[in-house]
Amino acid sequence: FVSSKFKIINNNKKKSYIKFLYKNFLKIRVSIKYMRICLLGPGNIEYHYFRLLKIGKKRFKEEIDRIASILSRKKVELVLLPAKGLPYEIAKKCKELNKESIIYGLVPFNDKVFGIKHLKDYMDKKVMYKFFNTGDWYKQHMTIALFGDVVLLLGLSLGSLSELLDGLYIYKILAGKKPYVGVKREKI
């Protein structure tokens, strides 16, 4: 949401700057056509849904179809990590149901520790509209929930819960609710 309107006012006025950004950000988001939904959920479908929750494959497929059907009919943009798991399966089904679906992939292209080789099979341009570079895996994990206007949490894996909670924490920092944390917005 960066535009020429957003300039650093003065380091001494951080609180008013955060309020200024937040107020202007809300005005800009209201004028955007689509709500952006961040999809978070387990990557290991077999373990989380079939073994732990004992959901049958038929019911699981019906749930994917139902969720994707609702999302593909609404004017929404989807944001997710293009990787093995439920968020990708729902995004793929949305694209199948509505070729006009706008789906963004968040990928840590600059990561030197873990790399992104395991994501290559899911970085399908037939499904994804565009990719955004989130830097490295640490930043990806901490900020993924911030890329949506809302988060649709599709299951309670440790990774998806942690992404949700990390996003909430970073949001609190950006909204000025943690003034004792001395980090600049631009660094996040």
Secondary structure, DSSP 4 states (H G I P E B T S, - for coil): ---TT-----GGGHHHHHHHHHHHHHHHHHHSSSEEEEEE--S-HIIIIIIIS---HHHHHHHHHHHHHHHHHSSEEEEE--SSSHHHHHHHHHHHH-TT-EEEEEE-TT-SSS-SGGGGGG--TTT-SEEEE--SHHHHHHHGGGGSSEEEE----HHHHHHHHHHHHHHHHHTTS-TTS---GGG-
